[in-house]
Amino acid sequence: MIKIKNLYKNFNDFQLFDNFNLIIPKGKVTVILGPSGSGKTTLMRMLSNLDKDFKGEIINNSNIFSYVFQEDRLLPNKTVLDNIEFVLNDSENYLEKIDMTLSILEILDKKNENINNLSGGQKQRVSIARAFISPSDFIIMDEPFKSLDFELKINIIYDFIKLLVQEKKTILLVTHDVLEAILLGDIIHIFSKPPTIIKKTLNVDINKSEREIYSNKIIELEKEIYKYLCSTK
Ligand SMILES: Nc1ncnc2c1ncn2[C@@H]1O[C@H](COP(=O)(O)OP(=O)(O)OP(=O)(O)O)[C@@H](O)[C@H]1O
C-alpha cells in the first residue's frame, strides 16, 4: 500500500496541494480523473521521487516502479524482445512470461520485429507488456491510451484487463477518459481544481472481465462521474 499523508505542495505562492491525502491499495487499479492543472503529473513526480520539494509524508514501500506513458519510451532500432529484456536482470527466467504476455496483448508475432516497424498501437502494447513483465511492485500509467483511436483503445484495454485478471498489480492510472477509468479501475478518485482535494471517490464493483461498454451499470457510472467532473465545486 502507498500512502500520501497531509501533503502540502506549492509553486511559489500557488498552493497546489493543501493537506491532501490519498491511499493507493496493493493489487488494485487506482484511477485519478481530474481537471487540467489539478496536479496529477506533479503527484506522479512526487510518488516516483522526481520531486522531493513538498511537505507531508509519502509512504511507499515499493522498490521497483515501472511506467507507461502516452508516448512510448521504447529503445529505437531494437526489437520488441530487446526492449523487454532491457528491464530484466535475468531474462532467461522470464521467457515463458514474455511469450504469455505478448500473446495476450496480440503481439507475439512481433517479438523479433524492430520497434521502428511497429504502429503506434503496437508500440503501446509493447510498453504495457514491458511494464507488466518487469518485476515492479508499482506501475504508474499516465494517459497511456490517449493517442489511440477509439476501437484500438478499447481493444487494448480489454487485452490489458486479461493481464490483470491473470496477475494483480498495484497500478496508478491517470487519465481524462471516463470510460477508460471505469473499464480498468477498482477505485476512481475525482480531483478538484487547486488547491486540490478528492471531490469524490467511487468504487467500481463490477467484475473486470464483465465490464461491457454498453451495459447499464457502466453507463450509469459514466453519468455519475460526468456529474462530478462538471460541477465547479
Ligand atoms: N515546475 C513548475 N513551476 C511552476 N508551476 C508548476 C510547475 N509544475 C507544475 N506547475 C503548476 O502546477 C499545476 C499542476 O500542474 P500538473 O502538470 O501537475 O497538472 P495536471 O493535473 O497533470 O494537468 P494536465 O491534466 O493538464 O496534464 C499547474 O497549474 C501548473 O502550472
The ligand as an SDF file (V2000), in Angstrom:
LIG
                    3D

 31 33  0  0  0  0  0  0  0  0999 V2000
    7.7270   23.4920  -12.2500 N   0  0  0  0  0  0  0  0  0  0  0  0
    6.6180   24.2000  -12.0810 C   0  0  0  0  0  0  0  0  0  0  0  0
    6.6880   25.5120  -11.7650 N   0  0  0  0  0  0  0  0  0  0  0  0
    5.5720   26.2490  -11.5750 C   0  0  0  0  0  0  0  0  0  0  0  0
    4.3160   25.7560  -11.6470 N   0  0  0  0  0  0  0  0  0  0  0  0
    4.1820   24.4580  -11.9550 C   0  0  0  0  0  0  0  0  0  0  0  0
    5.3160   23.6190  -12.1920 C   0  0  0  0  0  0  0  0  0  0  0  0
    4.8750   22.3630  -12.4610 N   0  0  0  0  0  0  0  0  0  0  0  0
    3.5230   22.4370  -12.4100 C   0  0  0  0  0  0  0  0  0  0  0  0
    3.1120   23.6760  -12.1000 N   0  0  0  0  0  0  0  0  0  0  0  0
    1.7170   24.1170  -11.9560 C   0  0  0  0  0  0  0  0  0  0  0  0
    1.0530   23.2200  -11.0880 O   0  0  0  0  0  0  0  0  0  0  0  0
   -0.2680   22.9660  -11.5620 C   0  0  0  0  0  0  0  0  0  0  0  0
   -0.4520   21.4660  -11.7160 C   0  0  0  0  0  0  0  0  0  0  0  0
    0.3130   21.0090  -12.8420 O   0  0  0  0  0  0  0  0  0  0  0  0
    0.2830   19.4860  -13.2950 P   0  0  0  0  0  0  0  0  0  0  0  0
    1.0920   19.3860  -14.5230 O   0  0  0  0  0  0  0  0  0  0  0  0
    0.6690   18.6320  -12.1460 O   0  0  0  0  0  0  0  0  0  0  0  0
   -1.2810   19.3010  -13.6210 O   0  0  0  0  0  0  0  0  0  0  0  0
   -2.0430   18.0830  -14.3260 P   0  0  0  0  0  0  0  0  0  0  0  0
   -3.2150   17.7600  -13.4600 O   0  0  0  0  0  0  0  0  0  0  0  0
   -1.0820   16.9840  -14.6120 O   0  0  0  0  0  0  0  0  0  0  0  0
   -2.5430   18.7700  -15.6790 O   0  0  0  0  0  0  0  0  0  0  0  0
   -2.8790   18.1070  -17.1350 P   0  0  0  0  0  0  0  0  0  0  0  0
   -4.1320   17.2950  -16.9570 O   0  0  0  0  0  0  0  0  0  0  0  0
   -3.1220   19.3150  -17.9820 O   0  0  0  0  0  0  0  0  0  0  0  0
   -1.6890   17.3080  -17.5600 O   0  0  0  0  0  0  0  0  0  0  0  0
   -0.4320   23.7690  -12.8540 C   0  0  0  0  0  0  0  0  0  0  0  0
   -1.1030   24.9660  -12.5510 O   0  0  0  0  0  0  0  0  0  0  0  0
    0.9890   24.0510  -13.2870 C   0  0  0  0  0  0  0  0  0  0  0  0
    1.0740   25.2610  -13.9970 O   0  0  0  0  0  0  0  0  0  0  0  0
  1  2  1  0
  2  3  1  0
  2  7  2  0
  3  4  2  0
  4  5  1  0
  5  6  2  0
  6  7  1  0
  6 10  1  0
  7  8  1  0
  8  9  2  0
  9 10  1  0
 10 11  1  0
 11 12  1  0
 11 30  1  0
 12 13  1  0
 13 14  1  0
 13 28  1  0
 14 15  1  0
 15 16  1  0
 16 17  2  0
 16 18  1  0
 16 19  1  0
 19 20  1  0
 20 21  2  0
 20 22  1  0
 20 23  1  0
 23 24  1  0
 24 25  2  0
 24 26  1  0
 24 27  1  0
 28 29  1  0
 28 30  1  0
 30 31  1  0
M  END
$$$$
